[in-house]
Amino acid sequence: MDSTSADTGRHRFSVLVERARARFAEESGALLWSVPGDELIDLLMSLEALSAQIDAVQLQVIREVDRQDLGRTVGATSTAALLSSLLRMRPEHARAAVRLANDLDTALPLVQLALNAGEISADHARVIAKAIRDLPKEAGQETRAEAEQVLVEHARVFDPKDLAGLGKAVLNAEDPDLADKVLAKKLAEEEAKAARRCELSLYDAPDGSGTHIRGKLDPIAADRFRTAIEPLSKPLPTTADGLDPRSAAQRRGDALDELVRRYLDSGESPTQGGEKPHIVVTITDEDLVNGTGLGRLLRTGTYVSARTVQEWACDAKVSWFGNRDGEVALSDGTRFFTGRLRKLLELRDRGCAFPGCDRPPAWCHGHHVQSWLNGGPTTLANGALLCGYHHRLIHQGTWQIRIAADGVPEFIPPEWIDHQRNPIRNNRLRT
């Protein structure tokens, strides 16, 4: 049969479209207020079906334009570029239209039929095309055909958004074993990809107030980090000094410091320069003894207060550097509260000795009640276990610590807590 019109010599479909447009233009001013309500509903549904049928025809035309490569004949770089220019479409929409047109022609016969009949919309067709396209290479033609049939049936009931969710699960419904294999492979690939994106940056604040940390962890590393840090970032129990004043963010910051401290103390880290990694701080004898002046971190040059250095020195390895017999010399390091003595402290105090604190021994530093800088011996009778928070509190000087006659640490509060300054103990040490 001749597909051209005898009157104009043009293709009959082109003539049909022109006549339809003219007819719609004539009727566009119709007074719809007189249409009964139930008929308006039917009209809406018919117009939606007609719109889908027009979209189907337009996609067929796009497919034929692409097949004949008409874009290049008029100077466009591609069919999508031609659509973008000719129809004033967004470039991404033009590319999607060309892709959908070719998918309908080569891989989605049922979608094409449903769209031709106005049973589903072009949005439904795009969703189904993507779902079939996203199926793994291992999915055979039979599986793809079954998935298409299922999704076309669902498209007659669900909107495109819900259909997209069903499309993600269609493989599991059609081939559960393959879906499990694909999921396992996808998870492994995503985990490997995420692991390659782990990063950590450190940069010092311009005002010298500290160092900012910024980074990203993959889900597994993040879970491992949370598992390690959450127990260390719990609020301190209410003690004789009151509630834990730190915010959640401050507690996490302290927890990270505690985590690193424990790692370094564990001796499990690789060596660096023949030694286990450690912080080196330099300070003069006079400033260390008197708590005046400043110490300096050897690695970064950062200054720290002498009080902080004294706190560290309670449970640190201390070496003396200077001139001896005209030669520069460095003494062997001396570390306090180690070995048997540390065990005795743990057995006696069973954790932080500060009243009300329940931090276990692993959280604690060994503290000299009478500073070793002032001649205090490193002995059980001159030592106490203190968690990092309460160790800092004691070195601030508002609280005082002493060993009672029965050999148990007790603490003298500041006047704003007890005007009489009666010594108190951790309840754990009363028995």
C-alpha positions in Angstrom: 0.0 0.0 0.0 1.2 3.5 -0.9 2.1 5.3 2.3 2.0 8.8 0.8 -1.0 11.1 0.5 -2.4 11.5 -3.0 -3.2 15.1 -2.4 0.1 16.4 -1.1 2.7 13.7 -1.9 3.6 13.7 1.8 3.7 10.6 4.1 0.3 9.9 5.4 1.5 10.0 9.0 2.8 13.5 8.5 -0.6 14.5 7.1 -2.3 12.8 10.1 -0.2 14.8 12.6 -0.8 18.1 10.9 -4.6 17.4 10.8 -4.6 16.4 14.4 -2.8 19.6 15.4 -5.2 21.7 13.4 -8.2 19.9 14.9 -6.8 20.4 18.5 -6.2 24.0 17.8 -9.8 24.5 16.7 -11.1 22.8 19.9 -8.7 24.3 22.4 -11.1 27.0 23.3 -13.9 24.6 24.2 -15.9 25.5 27.2 -15.1 22.6 29.5 -17.2 23.9 32.4 -20.1 22.2 30.8 -18.5 18.7 30.8 -20.0 16.5 33.6 -17.6 15.5 36.4 -17.4 11.8 35.6 -16.7 12.7 32.0 -13.9 15.0 33.0 -12.2 12.1 34.8 -12.5 10.0 31.7 -11.2 12.9 29.6 -8.1 13.2 31.9 -7.3 9.6 31.5 -7.9 9.7 27.7 -5.6 12.7 27.3 -2.9 10.9 29.4 -3.2 7.8 27.1 -3.0 10.1 24.1 0.0 11.8 25.4 1.7 8.4 25.9 0.8 7.4 22.3 2.2 10.7 21.0 5.4 10.1 23.0 5.6 6.6 21.5 5.4 8.0 18.0 7.9 10.7 18.7 10.4 8.1 20.0 9.9 6.1 16.8 10.7 9.2 14.8 13.8 9.9 16.9 14.9 6.4 16.4 14.6 6.8 12.6 16.4 10.1 12.6 19.2 8.5 14.5 19.2 5.5 12.2 19.6 7.8 9.1 22.1 9.9 11.0 20.2 13.0 9.9 21.9 15.2 12.6 25.2 15.1 10.8 23.6 15.9 7.5 22.6 19.3 8.9 25.9 19.9 10.8 24.9 18.6 14.2 27.5 16.4 16.0 24.8 13.8 17.0 21.1 13.1 17.0 21.0 14.3 20.6 22.7 17.6 19.6 20.1 18.0 16.8 17.2 17.4 19.2 18.7 19.8 21.7 18.9 22.5 19.0 15.8 21.8 17.0 13.4 21.1 19.8 15.1 23.3 22.5 15.5 20.3 24.7 18.0 20.1 27.6 21.1 18.2 26.3 20.7 15.5 29.0 17.0 15.1 28.1 17.9 14.8 24.4 20.5 12.1 25.1 18.1 10.2 27.3 15.4 10.3 24.5 17.8 8.9 21.9 18.8 6.1 24.3 15.3 5.2 25.2 14.2 5.2 21.5 17.0 2.7 20.7 16.2 0.6 23.7 12.6 0.3 22.7 13.6 -0.7 19.2 16.2 -3.3 20.2 15.4 -4.7 23.6 11.9 -3.7 24.9 9.2 -4.9 22.6 6.5 -5.2 25.3 7.3 -1.7 26.6 6.9 -0.4 23.0 3.5 -2.1 22.6 2.2 -0.8 26.0 3.4 2.7 25.1 1.8 2.6 21.7 -1.5 1.6 23.3 -1.2 4.4 25.8 -1.3 1.9 28.7 1.9 3.3 30.3 3.7 6.6 30.1 7.1 7.6 28.7 8.3 8.0 32.3 7.3 4.4 33.0 9.2 3.3 29.8 12.3 5.2 31.0 12.2 3.5 34.4 11.8 0.0 32.8 14.6 0.6 30.3 17.0 1.6 33.1 16.0 -1.4 35.2 16.6 -3.8 32.3 19.8 -2.0 31.4 21.1 -2.3 35.0 20.6 -6.1 35.1 24.0 -7.8 35.3 25.6 -9.2 32.2 25.1 -12.7 33.6 21.3 -12.3 33.3 20.3 -14.1 30.1 17.8 -13.1 27.5 15.0 -15.2 29.1 15.5 -13.4 32.5 15.5 -10.0 30.8 12.3 -10.8 28.9 10.6 -12.1 32.1 11.7 -9.0 34.0 10.4 -6.7 31.2 7.0 -8.5 31.3 6.7 -8.2 35.1 7.7 -4.5 35.1 5.2 -3.6 32.3 2.4 -5.3 34.3 3.5 -3.3 37.4 3.6 -0.1 35.3 -0.1 -0.4 34.7 -0.6 -0.1 38.5 2.3 1.8 40.0 3.6 5.3 39.4 7.2 5.7 38.0 8.7 6.3 41.5 7.3 3.1 43.0 8.1 1.3 39.8 11.8 2.3 40.1 11.9 0.6 43.5 10.4 -2.5 42.1 12.9 -2.4 39.2 15.7 -2.7 41.7 14.2 -5.9 43.1 13.1 -7.5 39.9 16.2 -9.6 39.5 15.7 -11.1 43.0 12.2 -12.1 42.0 13.2 -13.6 38.6 16.5 -15.2 39.5 17.2 -15.2 43.3 20.5 -17.2 43.0 21.9 -14.8 40.5 20.7 -11.8 42.5 22.6 -13.1 45.5 25.8 -13.6 43.5 25.4 -10.1 42.0 24.8 -8.5 45.4 27.9 -10.2 46.9 30.0 -9.0 43.9 28.6 -5.5 44.1 29.2 -5.2 47.8 32.8 -6.4 47.4 33.3 -3.9 44.6 31.7 -1.1 46.6 33.8 -2.0 49.7 37.0 -2.0 47.7 36.1 1.3 46.1 35.2 2.9 49.4 38.5 1.6 51.0 40.4 3.4 48.3 38.6 6.6 49.3 39.8 6.5 52.9 41.7 9.7 53.7 42.9 11.8 56.6 44.2 15.3 56.6 45.8 17.2 59.4 46.3 21.0 59.3 47.3 23.4 62.1 45.1 26.2 63.1 46.6 29.6 62.0 46.4 30.9 65.6 48.3 27.9 66.9 45.4 26.7 69.1 45.5 23.2 67.8 45.3 20.9 64.7 42.1 20.3 62.7 41.4 16.8 61.5 39.4 16.1 58.3 38.9 12.9 56.5 36.6 10.2 55.3 36.4 6.5 56.2 34.8 3.6 54.3 31.8 2.1 56.1 33.8 -0.8 57.6 36.6 1.4 58.8 34.0 3.8 60.2 32.3 1.0 62.1 35.7 -0.2 63.5 36.5 3.4 64.6 33.2 3.8 66.3 33.5 0.5 68.0 36.9 1.5 69.4 36.1 5.1 70.3 32.5 4.9 71.7 33.5 3.2 75.0 36.2 5.8 75.5 33.9 8.7 74.8 31.2 8.0 77.4 30.6 10.8 79.9 32.6 10.4 83.1 30.5 9.3 86.0 29.3 12.0 88.4 32.2 12.4 90.9 32.9 14.6 93.9 33.9 17.3 91.3 30.4 17.2 89.7 29.1 16.1 86.3 31.4 15.6 83.3 31.6 19.2 81.9 32.7 18.1 78.4 30.4 18.2 75.3 30.0 15.1 73.2 32.4 16.4 70.6 35.0 17.1 73.4 34.6 13.6 74.7 35.2 12.2 71.3 38.3 14.3 70.9 39.6 13.1 74.3 38.7 9.5 73.3 40.8 9.7 70.2 43.8 11.0 72.2 43.2 8.2 74.7 43.0 5.6 71.9 46.3 6.8 70.4 48.0 6.9 73.8 47.0 3.3 74.5 48.2 2.2 71.1 51.6 3.8 71.7 51.8 2.4 75.2 51.0 -1.1 74.0 54.3 -1.5 72.2 52.4 -3.0 69.2 53.3 -0.2 66.8 56.1 -0.6 64.2 59.5 1.0 65.0 60.6 4.3 63.7 64.3 5.1 63.7 64.9 1.9 65.7 62.5 2.8 68.5 58.8 2.6 69.1 57.0 5.9 68.1 56.7 8.2 71.1 56.3 11.9 71.9 59.5 13.7 72.8 59.3 16.9 74.7 62.2 19.1 75.8 62.4 21.3 78.8 65.1 22.7 81.1 65.7 21.1 84.5 64.7 24.3 86.3 61.4 24.8 84.4 60.4 21.2 84.9 61.1 21.2 88.7 59.5 24.7 89.3 56.6 24.4 86.8 57.7 27.6 85.0 58.5 28.4 81.4 57.6 26.1 78.5 58.3 22.7 77.1 58.6 22.1 73.4 57.5 19.0 71.3 60.5 17.9 69.3 58.6 16.7 66.2 56.5 19.8 65.6 58.1 22.5 67.7 54.8 23.1 69.5 55.1 24.7 72.9 53.3 23.2 75.9 53.0 24.5 79.5 55.5 23.3 82.1 52.5 22.1 84.1 51.5 19.7 81.3 55.1 18.5 81.1 55.0 17.8 84.8 51.8 15.8 84.3 53.3 13.7 81.5 56.5 13.2 83.6 54.5 11.4 86.2 54.3 8.3 84.0 56.8 8.9 81.3 60.2 7.8 80.2 62.6 10.6 81.3 66.1 11.2 79.9 68.6 13.9 80.7 70.4 15.7 77.9 73.4 18.0 78.4 77.2 18.2 78.7 79.1 15.6 80.7 82.9 15.8 81.0 82.9 18.2 78.1 80.9 15.9 75.8 77.3 16.1 74.8 75.5 13.2 76.4 72.0 11.7 76.7 71.2 9.5 79.7 69.3 6.2 79.5 65.6 6.8 79.9 63.9 6.1 83.2 60.2 5.1 83.1 58.1 5.2 86.3 55.4 2.8 87.6 56.2 -0.1 85.3 56.2 -3.9 85.7 55.6 -5.2 89.2 55.0 -1.7 90.7 52.4 -0.9 88.1 50.6 -4.2 88.9 50.6 -3.4 92.6 49.0 0.0 91.9 46.3 -1.7 89.8 45.6 -4.3 92.4 45.3 -1.7 95.1 43.3 1.0 93.3 41.5 -1.2 90.8 41.1 1.8 88.5 41.0 5.6 88.8 41.3 6.4 92.5 39.4 9.7 92.3 36.1 9.7 94.3 33.2 8.5 92.1 35.3 7.6 89.1 34.9 4.1 87.6 37.5 4.2 84.9 39.4 0.9 84.7 43.2 0.5 85.1 43.8 0.5 81.4 42.5 4.1 81.3 44.9 5.3 84.0 48.3 6.9 84.5 50.5 6.4 87.4 50.7 9.6 89.5 53.4 10.6 92.0 51.6 11.9 95.1 54.7 13.8 96.0 56.3 14.7 92.7 59.5 12.9 91.9 60.8 16.3 90.8 60.7 17.2 94.5 62.3 14.0 95.6 59.1 11.9 95.8 60.0 8.2 95.4 58.4 5.9 92.8 56.8 3.6 95.2 53.4 2.2 96.0 53.2 4.4 99.0 53.7 7.5 96.8 51.6 6.5 93.8 48.0 6.4 92.7 46.1 5.5 89.5 44.3 8.4 87.8 42.4 8.6 84.5 43.6 11.3 82.1 40.8 13.7 83.1 41.4 13.5 86.9 45.2 13.4 86.4 44.9 16.8 84.7 42.5 18.0 87.5 45.0 17.1 90.2 47.9 18.9 88.4 45.7 22.0 88.2 46.1 22.2 92.0 42.5 22.8 93.1 42.3 19.2 94.5 45.0 17.6 96.6 45.9 13.9 96.9 47.5 12.1 99.8 48.0 8.5 100.9 46.2 7.8 104.2 47.6 5.9 107.1 46.0 2.7 105.8 47.8 3.1 102.5 44.7 4.1 100.4 44.7 7.3 98.3 42.3 10.0 99.5 41.5 13.4 98.1 41.0 16.8 99.6 38.4 18.9 97.8 38.6 22.6 97.1 36.7 24.9 99.5 33.9 25.6 97.0 33.0 21.9 97.3 33.6 21.5 101.1 34.5 24.4 103.3 36.0 22.0 105.8 38.0 20.3 103.1 37.5 16.8 104.6 39.3 14.1 102.7 37.2 11.7 100.7 37.8 8.4 98.9 36.5 6.5 96.0 33.8 4.1 97.4 35.6 1.3 95.6 38.5 1.7 98.0 36.5 1.5 101.2 36.4 -2.2 101.2 
